[in-house]
Amino acid sequence: MSFPSWLYIQRNTMLVYVFVLYTGQND
């Protein structure tokens, strides 16, 4: 079973994006 690496990258990008937004609002 080959796991598409782009899914992993997309999920990581999503988490980082949400994290930056969340921490940015608390500044």
C-alpha distance matrix in Angstrom:
0.0 3.8 6.4 9.6 12.3 15.0 14.2 14.8 17.9 19.2 19.1 20.9 23.3 24.1 24.9 27.0 28.8 29.7 30.8 33.0 34.6 35.2 36.8 38.7 40.4 41.5 43.2
3.8 0.0 3.8 6.4 8.9 11.7 11.6 12.3 14.9 16.4 16.9 18.5 20.6 21.8 22.8 24.6 26.3 27.6 28.7 30.6 32.3 33.2 34.7 36.3 38.3 39.6 41.0
6.4 3.8 0.0 3.8 6.2 8.8 8.1 8.6 11.5 12.9 13.1 14.8 17.1 18.1 19.0 21.0 22.7 23.8 24.9 27.0 28.6 29.5 31.0 32.6 34.5 35.8 37.3
9.6 6.4 3.8 0.0 3.8 5.5 5.7 7.2 9.2 10.3 11.6 13.3 14.8 16.1 17.7 19.3 20.6 22.2 23.5 25.2 26.7 28.0 29.6 30.8 32.8 34.4 35.7
12.3 8.9 6.2 3.8 0.0 3.8 5.4 5.2 6.3 8.6 10.0 10.8 12.3 14.3 15.6 16.7 18.3 20.2 21.2 22.6 24.5 25.9 27.1 28.3 30.6 32.1 33.1
15.0 11.7 8.8 5.5 3.8 0.0 3.8 5.4 4.9 5.9 8.4 9.7 10.2 12.0 14.1 15.1 16.0 18.1 19.6 20.7 22.2 24.0 25.4 26.3 28.4 30.3 31.3
14.2 11.6 8.1 5.7 5.4 3.8 0.0 3.8 5.4 5.0 6.1 8.6 9.8 10.5 12.4 14.2 15.2 16.6 18.3 19.9 21.1 22.5 24.3 25.5 27.2 29.0 30.4
14.8 12.3 8.6 7.2 5.2 5.4 3.8 0.0 3.8 5.5 5.2 6.2 8.6 9.9 10.8 12.4 14.2 15.6 16.5 18.4 20.2 21.2 22.6 24.1 26.1 27.5 28.8
17.9 14.9 11.5 9.2 6.3 4.9 5.4 3.8 0.0 3.8 5.5 5.1 6.1 8.6 9.9 10.5 12.1 14.3 15.2 16.3 18.3 19.9 21.0 22.0 24.4 25.9 26.9
19.2 16.4 12.9 10.3 8.6 5.9 5.0 5.5 3.8 0.0 3.8 5.5 5.1 6.1 8.7 9.9 10.4 12.3 14.1 15.3 16.5 18.3 20.0 20.8 22.7 24.7 25.9
19.1 16.9 13.1 11.6 10.0 8.4 6.1 5.2 5.5 3.8 0.0 3.8 5.4 5.1 6.3 8.7 9.8 10.7 12.3 14.3 15.5 16.5 18.3 19.8 21.4 23.0 24.6
20.9 18.5 14.8 13.3 10.8 9.7 8.6 6.2 5.1 5.5 3.8 0.0 3.8 5.4 5.1 6.2 8.5 10.0 10.5 12.2 14.3 15.3 16.4 17.9 20.1 21.4 22.6
23.3 20.6 17.1 14.8 12.3 10.2 9.8 8.6 6.1 5.1 5.4 3.8 0.0 3.8 5.5 5.1 6.0 8.6 9.8 10.5 12.2 14.1 15.3 16.1 18.4 20.2 21.1
24.1 21.8 18.1 16.1 14.3 12.0 10.5 9.9 8.6 6.1 5.1 5.4 3.8 0.0 3.8 5.5 5.1 6.2 8.5 10.0 10.7 12.2 14.2 15.2 16.8 18.7 20.2
24.9 22.8 19.0 17.7 15.6 14.1 12.4 10.8 9.9 8.7 6.3 5.1 5.5 3.8 0.0 3.8 5.5 5.3 6.0 8.6 10.0 10.5 12.1 13.9 15.6 16.8 18.5
27.0 24.6 21.0 19.3 16.7 15.1 14.2 12.4 10.5 9.9 8.7 6.2 5.1 5.5 3.8 0.0 3.8 5.5 5.0 6.1 8.6 9.8 10.5 11.8 14.3 15.5 16.4
28.8 26.3 22.7 20.6 18.3 16.0 15.2 14.2 12.1 10.4 9.8 8.5 6.0 5.1 5.5 3.8 0.0 3.8 5.4 5.2 6.3 8.6 10.1 10.4 12.5 14.6 15.6
29.7 27.6 23.8 22.2 20.2 18.1 16.6 15.6 14.3 12.3 10.7 10.0 8.6 6.2 5.3 5.5 3.8 0.0 3.8 5.5 5.1 6.0 8.6 9.7 10.8 12.6 14.5
30.8 28.7 24.9 23.5 21.2 19.6 18.3 16.5 15.2 14.1 12.3 10.5 9.8 8.5 6.0 5.0 5.4 3.8 0.0 3.8 5.5 5.1 6.1 8.3 10.1 10.9 12.5
33.0 30.6 27.0 25.2 22.6 20.7 19.9 18.4 16.3 15.3 14.3 12.2 10.5 10.0 8.6 6.1 5.2 5.5 3.8 0.0 3.8 5.5 5.3 5.8 8.6 10.0 10.6
34.6 32.3 28.6 26.7 24.5 22.2 21.1 20.2 18.3 16.5 15.5 14.3 12.2 10.7 10.0 8.6 6.3 5.1 5.5 3.8 0.0 3.8 5.6 5.0 6.3 8.8 10.1
35.2 33.2 29.5 28.0 25.9 24.0 22.5 21.2 19.9 18.3 16.5 15.3 14.1 12.2 10.5 9.8 8.6 6.0 5.1 5.5 3.8 0.0 3.8 5.4 5.5 6.7 9.1
36.8 34.7 31.0 29.6 27.1 25.4 24.3 22.6 21.0 20.0 18.3 16.4 15.3 14.2 12.1 10.5 10.1 8.6 6.1 5.3 5.6 3.8 0.0 3.8 5.5 5.2 6.5
38.7 36.3 32.6 30.8 28.3 26.3 25.5 24.1 22.0 20.8 19.8 17.9 16.1 15.2 13.9 11.8 10.4 9.7 8.3 5.8 5.0 5.4 3.8 0.0 3.8 5.4 5.3
40.4 38.3 34.5 32.8 30.6 28.4 27.2 26.1 24.4 22.7 21.4 20.1 18.4 16.8 15.6 14.3 12.5 10.8 10.1 8.6 6.3 5.5 5.5 3.8 0.0 3.8 5.5
41.5 39.6 35.8 34.4 32.1 30.3 29.0 27.5 25.9 24.7 23.0 21.4 20.2 18.7 16.8 15.5 14.6 12.6 10.9 10.0 8.8 6.7 5.2 5.4 3.8 0.0 3.8
43.2 41.0 37.3 35.7 33.1 31.3 30.4 28.8 26.9 25.9 24.6 22.6 21.1 20.2 18.5 16.4 15.6 14.5 12.5 10.6 10.1 9.1 6.5 5.3 5.5 3.8 0.0
